[in-house]
């Protein structure tokens, strides 16, 4: 079962205490697609400029991602630059050049419109609504967003939330959206807006999910070496949705396994810059890291 | 199998966004004893002043804690005051009056000296060494400490670390002690100092433990209502050590279960001020919260 993902394809310049990468492939839809591609067919919708290189197109092709929906436009690709603090816990944006992304108006190729799974990465809620109008009765729709839209496009965002199944969001965004610091109460407030499940990403602390009446928490994987957290949230979403699409199990137990699959992919992502940690994986390495999460969290009866 | 715990018995004044408690029973040895008392016999060593009330002595008596080792001295009991930030993540100390605690020189009653389990709560490393010199071949010794001793009494602290089995410490202290931000490498540095296991308390994010070659992480319990985090770390240690003393299983699997038992007790502690969350529990409520941790963390195969 396939997934359509709509979001940014970008060139990132990233500085972390462990190194620096300039004009390297990034963007939410990129990290998502590559991560999800290990689990199911992926169709991506995005926009790039004339400067987008064939080498970077190959990253999608090598992973078998359908790129019919990536439009190439006159101008330069979206560029973002950021620098992380010494402990990676804070990030300063150095520059944002929207370039061709400023006019992004996602149009789904006909072959995308019956995709059973849709992931709306972090773009304007109005564009997320436009994508939902183009798909035919998807089985499962999930959404990411950010503080910029929570502050500036709240009404449109609340409208999209009424039409999606799962919200995938980070802890600060969940608190801001719900106007409530306590995560349990924040989740209750957000569930009342429409989604049946919320997955809250907590960076190095893992993820906590509110799945109807159940709560599930998985820790972050304790890594000895970290390189770059950029894209970890989108990679998480890719592994999560990819696993859901492959298993077809959308109940609480299926969601739990998918959240661990997302955590597995995110743990690989932060070990290298750009797509370096996730573009050359294989089933066995993914399965081994999943078993490492089981070993990390298992405990017996009282 | 019994535990001896050595540490502070105090009166706390605590202000949180959810209320205020004045001159209320506290202290590391107090929280530890009450938490551990649900699992095994506890013998406490501490010092109080003439102002220590019979009502507060009753808190220990009701839980069956052996208080022969609590010395009553002329003067006032140790007093501490603190105020928490709106989200409970930061704490400002309002005052510290050591009073009788300033001259604390722990002397173990003869009936304590063969206790198979010893917990050295956060006191001067020199006093922790003096306690170790008074016990006869304990099966298991664990230790807590704080930034004050890491900075000011490093040599004595390193000496104690060479004589204990388990270090129970919070994440900031672990980083400071190891002079290393990455927790995996920090744990490696600390294990090289002597302990065979390190349990790192991470507040609302739970605990991560390095148990020889294994890593174990348990999340914090997502609570809808919080009152006061004071004593949560000592309560965790009490549940942890109490479970180890009861089960007698000190291998990685026993340690994992004990860490969850500690997390269970800590989750009750933060739901009320002072000892309010833990002094009236029973086996069934503890077992139910333990099962809730199992439900919170379980997931199936990939």
Interface residues (C-beta under 8 A of the other chain):
Chain A: X86 X87 X181 X182 X183 X184 X185 X202 X205 X206 X208 X214 X215 X216 X217 X218 X219 X222 X223 X224 X226 X253 X256 X257 X259 X260 X261 X286 X287 X290 X291 X294 X295 X296 X297 X298 X299 X300 X301 X302
Chain B: X86 X87 X181 X182 X183 X184 X185 X202 X205 X206 X208 X214 X215 X216 X217 X218 X219 X222 X223 X224 X226 X253 X256 X257 X259 X260 X261 X286 X287 X290 X291 X294 X295 X296 X297 X298 X299 X300 X301 X302
